[in-house]
Amino acid sequence: MPTSVRLSPEIEQRLKDLARKTGRSRAQYLRDFVALGLEDIEDYYLAAEVLRRIRLGEESVVSAADFWYGLDSTTYTEPRSLAGRPEE
């Protein structure tokens, strides 16, 4: 999909310099920047949405102890309450 982006002169010069020094096209760098930036933005906004649901009580939270319990074994272990765990 062809897209037009207006860059500041400073950013445009940096992009040109990078492309010249590395032999890659400016278009390739722009595609890379968009892909990486989009991934970061998706991570941020999706995490913010989960946090919003947690704060509203719409999403459950598991303690770190319950999450990790049994994961060091090669077989699945049913979650248990902390009181029901064997002494280590």
Secondary structure, DSSP 4 states (H G I P E B T S, - for coil): --------HHHHHHHHHHHHHHT--HHHHHHHHHHHHHHHHHHHHHHHHHHHHHHTT-S----HHHHHTTTTSSS------GGGSPP-
